[in-house]
Amino acid sequence: MKEFMFIFKGATQQYDFSPEEMQQHMHSWFSWVDDLKAKKIYLAGEALSPAGGKTVQGAKLLVTDGPFAESKELVGGFISIRAASIDEAVEIAKGCPDLQLDGAVEVREIMKLNNEESQP
Amino acid sequence: MKEADQVQHIVDHFFRHESGKMVAVLTRIFGTHNLEMVEDVVQEAFLQAMRTWRMNQLPDNPSGWLMQVARNRAIDIIRRQQLFHHYSQEVAGALLQETEQTVEQFFHETEIADSQLRMIFACCHPALKEEDQVALTLKTVSGFGVTEIARALMTNEAVIQKRLYRAKQYLKENTIALEIPAGNELTKRLHMVYTVLYLLFNEGYNSVKADELIRKDLCAEAMRLALLLAEHRSGKRPATFALLALMCLQASRFESRIDENNSIILLQHQDRNTWNKDLIQRGYFFLNLSSQGDELTIYHLESAIAAEHAMAASFEATNWKRMLKLYNLLLEQKRTPMVLLNRAIVLAQLQKAPQAIQEIWQIPNIENLLKSHYIFSAVLVDLYRQTGDEQHARKYLQQAYTMTTSLAEKKLIAGKLAANS
């Protein structure tokens, strides 16, 4: 088994949700994550605040406000899961409720030193 | 933090109801002229909740969490506008503390209910058009989105946007305060609120064209607001209880009026065992409360009529004599074509079909009503049939069929045409 990270972009940056739509979206997420947990492939997850972030850059330790990414590109959070292959991980990612709101899920394999399959 | 299996604690429409509370409290603090900003603050709080909670990090007290976000944001906005840095640290500190205390007091449970009531009163301001009152109430008090309002009222989003804009603009330009009117004004305003709530309820109850889910939502929401009114010292009145009784008794038949083919089932053909007994009991309870005092409103009369139906073992066993008395009283206050029509139906049940037909033809503007509302033709069909005048019956049956656009109504009439051909 390999581990993958799903990085969620966009979707929750929209402003025209009604309260009911937001609640429904939240419930869709609950059942999606519950399902992953029931299958014992969910590992961890966090939400990232869209505001107040900073970026530290380069040897000069330049600190700037932001990220000021396009709202479609802004990372809203991530979860890590277990899957046999990237294809299987992608199939799992297709169940993410964000996709219905025109959001995106970036699927990346987590590299492990002691995992043979991850080695070059 | 709670685990996913605690999800059930977020009840249906929780966000909607919380939205109504937060908008009311914040508008109390910032004034109706800042309604737009208030709605943004609330929207931002929900987005924040959605982003964090969806990762299965549900707070122990979701309502408290949201209110905390709203409260902090309110203090933050005031702090920025007060420019505390103009003062010494000592004064700035004292002013800020005072601000926090002032804001804090509006977040107490009883104050929240109070603000919601004030918000309802503002939405039903007499200077606003009825359709604008309805849209604004659904948006601000009930937390419906524009799309949902449009779907519920069967119009398009642009129309709803326009109504909301017009209403908000009025509140803003005339700095309408969030207040509870006193004395006679309170009675007048309460009656405006009743009208809006009853309209909301009827939109949900009668519009067969809208989908069932949103219709139920509307009825439930109208009842929730009526209950809110009934629980507040300023709204705790016999007329409010009468309105609640009426809604409960009508809602008890909600599931029994449409069959599996989405056709309307008329009262006489409904299976009375399917009426919701719990709602009927609640209806009787409020009906009882409504009988205090000497005010006799249309809601008293209409709930009494609804109760007569609920009490009758069958359609035939209905106490039609008492029904006629109630309709006569109702006519004194609400002389509308629909009341006249319903009274004619009662007359027919008392073996006075010829008189009933005569009275229908005396309804003001009946020629136009026959052309615009299928129900008038449909009732005439039944009445002519009772008197054995098959020729007229068929004429109006055809007319009713061509007129209705509702599929459910078409099915109902088609059934009648087939049964008698």
Contacts between the chains, C-beta under 8 A, distances in Angstrom:
chain1	res1	chain2	res2	distance
A	12	B	47	6.3
A	12	B	50	6.2
A	12	B	51	5.1
A	15	B	43	6.4
A	15	B	47	7.5
A	16	B	145	7.9
A	17	B	43	7.7
A	17	B	46	7.4
A	17	B	47	7.3
A	17	B	50	7.8
A	17	B	145	7.4
A	18	B	143	7.5
A	18	B	144	6.7
A	18	B	145	2.4
A	18	B	146	7.6
A	18	B	147	6.8
A	18	B	148	5.8
A	19	B	15	3.6
A	19	B	16	4.7
A	19	B	18	7.4
A	19	B	19	4.4
A	19	B	46	5.9
A	19	B	143	4.5
A	19	B	145	7.2
A	20	B	13	6.8
A	20	B	15	6.4
A	20	B	16	5.5
A	20	B	143	7.5
A	20	B	144	7.4
A	20	B	145	6.6
A	20	B	148	6.4
A	21	B	145	6.5
A	22	B	15	5.6
A	22	B	46	5.2
A	22	B	47	7.2
A	22	B	49	7.7
A	22	B	50	4.7
A	23	B	10	7.2
A	23	B	13	7.5
A	23	B	14	6.2
A	23	B	15	4.1
A	23	B	16	7.5
A	25	B	50	6.4
A	25	B	54	7.2
A	26	B	10	7.7
A	26	B	49	7.9
A	26	B	50	5.3
A	26	B	53	5.8
A	26	B	54	4.8
A	27	B	7	7.4
A	27	B	10	7.8
A	29	B	54	3.7
A	29	B	55	7.6
A	30	B	4	6.0
A	30	B	7	4.8
A	30	B	54	7.1
A	30	B	56	6.9
A	33	B	4	6.4
A	33	B	54	7.9
A	33	B	55	7.4
A	33	B	56	5.5
A	34	B	4	4.9
A	34	B	7	7.8
A	37	B	4	6.6
A	45	B	55	5.1
A	45	B	56	7.4
A	46	B	55	6.5
A	47	B	51	5.1
A	47	B	52	4.8
A	47	B	54	7.4
A	47	B	55	4.6
A	47	B	57	7.2
A	49	B	51	7.9
A	50	B	51	7.2
A	76	B	51	6.0
A	77	B	51	7.1
A	77	B	55	6.0
A	79	B	55	7.4
